[in-house]
């Protein structure tokens, strides 16, 4: 029996990409490079693109995933935009779900509209993080996204402390988060290859990147390095 995408979900190597991240290259080229390198999940994210542009980007990414023979194992998600995912599905595009933040449409509403087989991810709360993941109702979501590990220009709206400083996460905090969470956790925010060994040791389920692949001179080479180092270090655990 074929698994649903929700059942097959693999967030170990997770690409987040939009047109503002690619140094002028087509988004589909970045998606193709990441898929060829072994990335397991793709999220289309853009704060600048229109709804129709986002639908087109989802269509292109879905085509690349299909061309790679990965439609049943690589999830394709949209950031924030439940409306875009619903429209894409109505147009016959294989969009598998949505990733939402704490101030976006509630995940239980996303689940109600997208159905039980869809993938719904949620950005974990920045403040009181560990208490939140221990106590949160996770019945409607499949994974937590957490971070940032470092300050990053691709996520300027991440959480800040009372003094206005961007809150970043130590590897110790991430390890505690992995232990506390009832569902898988993927971590990103300025992640580079050099961070992967320590990140793998924390017990999280994967890493997500934007610039490390989408902004790299050779996206395929960068993606291969990230995947290889992650797999090598996960095997050591």
Buried (B, 14 or more C-beta within 10 A) or exposed (E): EEEBBBEBBBBBBBBBBBBBBBEEBEBBBBBBBBBBBBBBBBBBBBEEBEEEBBBBBBBBBBBBBBEBEBBBBBBBBBBBBBBBBBBBBEEEBBBBBBBBBBEBBEBEBBBEBBEEEBBBBBBBBBEEBBEBBEEBEBEBBBBBBBBBBBBBEBBEEBBEEEEEEBBBBEBEBBBBBBEBBEBBBBBBBBBBBEBBBBBBBBBBBBBBBBBBBBBBEEBBEBBBBBBBBBBEBBEEE
